[in-house]
């Protein structure tokens, strides 16, 4: 998405958005908002403006996205060079439902894009990444299930673009077109061309030039090396979430 000329998407994740969204929920949406607002020495609009500023600078820095770091990404553009072409900005964030409601209060025109993936593939992929590899198999299963349950609200909300990873892998151009329609932007081939030719950090390895669909289809099933105990553990911990997301468990 960062390649779309009308989008400015942060290269880094925005974990602080969850806490800031919770604050916005308490101040502008929650049942005790009258207390929060009356106890503040700042007008409501000023509080909203300051939290919005924190959200933006937490992912774009104090430079407000007006510059780029050529070491991080090959896109030699910024908010400054794109200028008036930028229609929307975005970040990878992890809000719970209350936090997301707070973010909607902060940004009345906010759009949410939720991407989910088969738990079998995710749990196996986690075993290849240094931080997650330290976890036990059961803890990796719990991590995926917890996240699937935490963000399930996004599939219930009306105005959310929900993307199944496998559908994106199969037809990224079609999925991205639907996403751009949702965002009210013209279609752009740049992102789909990139997604068809780049594997981004596969199994915690450096990014490489290859077709992800072909590369992933050539692999063994993610659960091929799992023991019977692993499979039983996955069934027990992840079974309900897999069913909710309409994924079959082939063992």
N, C-alpha and C positions, 0 to 999 in steps of 0.2 A: 504493500500500500504506500510505502514511502516514496515510490517512484511516480505516483500520480501527481501531475503538475499542480493540482488544486488542493493537495493535502500536505500538511506539515505534521508528520508523525514522529514522536520522540524515539530516538534510538535506544534509550534506556527504559527500564520498567519503572512503574510509579507505585511502589508499595505503600507510600505514605498517603495515597488517595483514600485508602480504607479509613484511616483514622480521621482524616480531614472530612470525609463524607459523613462519618459518625458525628463529628462536631456540628456539621451543617444540619444533620437530621435533628439533633437536640435543639438547635437554635431556630430552625425554620420550619420543621415538619412535625416533630414529636409532640406528644401530649403535654409536655412541660415547657413548650416553647415560650409561653407567656412569661414564665419565670425567668428563663434565660435572657429574654429580650429586656425585661424590666430591670434585671440585675446588671445589665451591661451599660457602661458609660458611653458606648458608641451606638449610633443609629443602626437599624437593621441593614440598610443598604451598604453602610460602611463595613460592617462585619462581613457581609456577603462578598464585597469587593476584596477584602483582605484575604479571606480564605481562598477565593478564586486565584488571587495573585500567588499564594503559596502553592496551590495545585500546579499552576503553570510553571513557575520557576523551579519546582522540585524535579521536573523532567527536562526543562530546557535551560536551566541555569539563570544566573543573574543577567546574562546577555540576551535573555528573552528569545532565544532561537535565531538571533540576528547573525550568527556565525555558525560555521560547521567545523567539525574535527575530521580532517581527511584521513586520519588513522583509523577511524571507526567504520566509515562507510564510503562507498565510491560515489555517492550522490553529492556532487559539488554545488549544492544549492542550499539556501537557508531562507528564513523569513525575509531577510533583506533582499536577496537576489530574486526571489519569486514575487515579492511585493503583493500587489493587488490581486494576483492570480490565486492566492490562498483563500479558499472558501471555508475550510474546516481544519482544525488541528486535533490531534489525538494522541493517546498514550495507552500502553498496556497496563491495565490496572486490575485490582482484585477485590472489588467491593462485595461485602455481604449485602443482604437485601436492605437493611436500614441505611447502610452507607450509600447504596445506590439511590435510594429515595432522597437522601441528603444531597447527592451530586445532581439530581434532577432539580432540586430547589436552587442549587448554585447556578446551574446551566439549564434553563427552561427548554432550550432547543437541543439538549444533549441526545446523542444516539449511542446505543449500546450494541456491540458486536460480540456474540458469544460463540466461541469455537470449542467443540468438544471432540474427544477421540475415544476409540475402543479401549477399555480399561486393560485388556490383555496386552495390547501394544504399549500402553503407557507404563505399566508396571515393569515390563521387560526392558523398555528403554531406560527407565530410571536406574536399572542395575548397571548401566554403562556410563553413567555420569557420576563423577567423583563424589559430590555431596550426597546424592541419594544412594549411591552404592554402599555407603556406610550403614544404611538402615537394613533391618532384617526384611525378609520377603514379606512377612505379615505387616510390618510397618509401612512398606511401600504400598501394599494393598489398602491399608487404612488411609494413607495419604490421598490416594486417588479417589476412594469412596467419599471421604470427607469433602474433597473439592467438588465432586459431582453433586453431592447433596447440597452443599453451600450455594452453588450457582444454579440450582434447579429452578429457582424463582424466575430466572431470565427466560426460560422456555414457557413460562406462564404469562409473562407480560406481553401486552399487545405489540408495542412499538420497539421490538428488538429484532435484529438480524441474527438468526441462529444458523450456524454453519457446522455441518457434520464434516469432520476432517477427511473422511474417506470420499465424500462427494467432491470436496475441493481437490483432492489428489486426482480424482478421475477426470474432472473437468474444471480446472481452475479458472479458465477464461469465462465460462458460464456463471460460476459462483461469484467471481469478482464483478461481473456485469450487474448481477442482481444486487450485490453490495453497493455498487456505485449508484444504482437506481434508488436504493434505500437512503443513501446519503444525499441524493439530489445532485449528483455530479455526472458529467459526461463519461462515457466509457473510455478506457485507456488500455492499450495493449502492453504498455511497458511493464506493468506489474505481473501480468500473466506470462509474458515472455521470460521474465526473471524467474518466476516460480516454476517454470518448465525446464529450467536449465541449471538451477542451483540447489545443491543439498546443503542446508545450513546446519553446521555442527552435528553431523550424523554420529550418534554414539559417542558424543563428546570429542569428536575429532574435528580438525579444521574443515571449514566449508570447502566444497569442491564443485567443479563444473560437471554435472551429470543430471539426467532427467530423474526427478524423485519418484515418479510413477513407475518407471522401469526398474529403478534401483530397489525400491521397496517390494515390488511384485516378484523380484528374483530371490528374495530372502526366504528362509525357512519360516514356517509359522512361529510367531513370537513365543508360543508356549512349548515349542518342540523340546527344549532342554529342561523343562520343569519336571520335578519329581512328582510322584503321586501325592505326596504330602503338600507340595506347592499347589497343585491343582485343587486339592480339597480345601486348602486355606483360602485360595482365591474364590472358590464357590461360596464359602461361608461368609467372607467379608464383603465381597464385591457383587455377589449374586443379585441383590435387590437393585443396586444402582445400574447394573448392566441391563436388567429387565426394564427399568424405567427409561433408559436411553435406547431401548429396542435393539440391543446387541445380543446375539446368540453366544452361548458358551459351548464350544465344540468338543468338550470332554466331560 
